[in-house]
Amino acid sequence: MLNSKGFLFNVDRCIGCRSCEIACKNENKTASGVQWRRVTENEDGTYLSIACNHCSSPECFRVCPQHAYVKRRDGIVLIDSNRCAGCKTCVSACPYHAPQFDPVQNRTSKCNYCLDRQKAGLLPACVTACSTGALQVLDLGKDFDKDTLATVEGFPDIRLTNPSIRFYPAKPKKRYWLKNS
């Protein structure tokens, strides 16, 4: 089934520690300045951890003049860096800034959902490193929790690409009032 793999992100659980960023960088040994996963802070003080969302309608795939992208049957979107001409068209087209240009290699690369780890029965490095459980894997081919949303504040517009990610949104913060005695 197409688009069965994705990410599940719980906004309330993310503390902005960037462990997922570091784990991704260490696992994939990406060049300086190339960051496949990024944690950003929203205006309300919540965080988002964003990487390639292995979209149903990936813009990177659509715009690449070299046809360097492939979408697997399980929904994972991969790039063949050997076919990449370094034009950066995909970098500009992706609303999530997932494809990253490596100026040393003059090629673009991106998250591959840690396929080598998964073949070994392991979860993606970013998911394993998340100590709060804010970042998890998700099988979109199965029913998922009705409390999840397709988008949250701070996440780019999803209408064009239909990303393979679901969110548990931030819950309203409770305010406690002290009574005067």
Secondary structure, DSSP 8 states (H G I E B T S, - for coil): -TT-EEEEEETTT-----HHHHHHHHHHT--TT--SSEEEE-TTS-EEEE-----SS-HHHHH-TT--EEE-TTS-EEE-TTT--S--HHHHH-TT--SEEETTTTEEE---TTHHHHHTT---HHHHH-TTS-EEEEETTS---TT-BS--TTS---TTT--SEEEE-------------
